[in-house]
């Protein structure tokens, strides 16, 4: 069985197990709020991010409000997410660039999104898939760990993993596949994986070998 054939079977298993899986960050359909939340989620749990963003967006409702702010004004609202100095600078910097270079609208392409401070391919793919309806593969820590365990990639670098998955991922399923991988990684494929009850174990390389 080829990797592509096995990925299709795993994708079907994941869909059966998690038909309604969505991004676990709040405001996932709002490009700017999702961008901010994704920056905050770096080395922080989505649960913690969802706790701090309501007050943050109450204080700074729009991209323009963030662009007029200083990083020091943003920091108190995001302190508990860790690395708050760096994150605040990236958020304010992204807001300023969006206002100055993109007419106040979050850009929609990988090339443009990755020019924003703090935005790499992972965050750009998240926005492309969740907000703009494009094909996307979000290689977060769950995707990195699980696709390696499943034998879908031998790479360990996120960009290389993404490029390898693009070769076998059918159009239109990448974003949902990655959201479902997160659910699986939290419930079954943990540090000590629960292979005996995992819904994708039938097609997982770790179990098959």
N, C-alpha and C positions, 0 to 999 in steps of 0.2 A: 504494500500500500504506500502511495506517495505521501509526502507531507501535505500537499494540497488536499488530497482525498481525506486524510485524517483530520485536517483542520475543518473541513466541511462537516464531518461527523461530530467533532467537538463543538462546533458552532451550533449545530442542531441540539446537541445535549444541553448546552448552555441556555438556548432559547426555551427548551422544555422546562428547565429548572428555574429560570429567571425571566419569564416572558415580559415582565414590566420593569426590568432594570433600567435605571436612569442615573444620571450624574448625582452623586450624593452631596454636592455643593448646592446651596440654595441659589435662587436667581439664575438658574442654568440656561434660561432662554434669553436673558439680557446680556448682550455681548460685553458691555463695559463692566457690569457687576460681576459677571463670570470671570472676566480677565483679572479684576481686582482680587476676587476670591481665590483664583488659581495661584496668583502670586503669593497670597497669604498662606496658602496650603503647602508651600515648599517647606519641608521638614516640620510640618505641623499637621494635626489631624483635621479632617473635614469637619468633624463635630465641633472642634474648638473654633474653626473659622466661622461656622454658621452661628456661633454664639456671639461673635464680635461684630459681624457685618451689619446687623440692624442698626446699631448706634452709629456706626461709621457712615452708613448711607443716609441716616437721618441728618447727620451733621454736614455731609457733603453730598447732596442729592444728585448732582449731575457731573459730567466730565469737566465742564467749565468750572465748577466749584472746586474740584480737585486741582485743576490747572492753576487756579488763583491762590491755592494754599501753599504753605511750605511743608517740607517733610516733618519739621518739628511740630506743626499743628496736627498732623496725622498720627504721629507716633503714639500718643496716649491711648488712642482707640484700638491699636493693634498690638500693643505691648505683649499681651499674653500669647501671641502666635510665635514669638521668638524671632530673632534676627530683625527686630522691628525697625532699626535704623536703616538697614539696607532695603527692606521691603517698602518702607515709606518713601524713600528716595526713588525707587523704581515706579511706584504707583503715581507719584506726582510727576515724574519725568515722562511716563507714558501718557498721562493726561495732557501735558503740555505739547508733546509731539503730535498727539491726535488732533488737538485744536489747531496747531500751527501748520501741520503737513497734510492732514487728511480731512480738513473741513469740519471737524467736530464729530466725525463718525468713525467708529472702530473699523479699521481696514479688514478686508475679507480674504486676503490671499496669504499664503505662507511667507512669501517674500516680503510683503509689507508688514505683517504681524511681527516677524522676527527682527524688525528694526526697532521695535519698542523696548525700552529698558525692562529687563526682567522677564522677557518673553522669549522662550526657546521653542523648539519644535513641539514639545509636549503640550505646552499651553496653547500654542497656535493650532495644533490639531484638535484640541478640545473645543476651541471656539468654532473651528471650521465644521466639525461634526455636529455639535449641539446647537449652535446658533445660526449657522449658514447653510445647513443641509448638504454639506459636501462630504466626500469620502475622507475618512480620517482614521489614523491608527495612533492611539494615545499610549505611549510606552511609559507607564508609571512603574512604581516598584512592584505592584502586583503583576502587571503584564510582563515585566522583565523576568521575574522569578518563575511565574507559571509557564510561560511559553518555553523557557529553558527546560523546566521539569518535564513538560509534555513532549519534548523532543521536536518542537517546531522551529527551534533555532539553536545554534551552538554559540551564538554571539553573546557578549556580556555588555557591550556598549549600547546605550539606548538608541542612538541613531542607526547603528548597524543592524540592531534588532528590527527597527522600523523598516529599513530598506529590505531586509530579508522577508519580513511578513508581507510587504507589498507584493512580492513575487508570487505568493500563494493565496493571498486574501482576495476572494471574489468582490467585485464592485458592490458597494451599497451596504455591506454588513460590518465594516471595520469598527465604526463608532459603537454600535450595540455590542459587538463582540468584546470590546475593551471594557465597557461598563459591566458586562456580565462576568468578565474575568475578575474584576474587583470584588464582586459579590462572592464568587467562588473562593477567592483568596482569603476573604475574611471568615468564611464559614467552614470550609473544608481544607483547602490547600494552604494550611498555616505552617508554622515552623516545623512541627511534627505532623505531616499531612495525614488526613483521615481517609486514606485510599480505599478502605473497605466499604465506606458508605458514600464516597464521592460520586456525583452524578455523571462525571465524564471519565471515570476510571477505565471504562471498557476500551477507550481509544487513546489513553494516555501512555506515552512511551515509558514513563517511570514504572507503571504497572505491567506493561507488556513485556519489558525486557527480562 
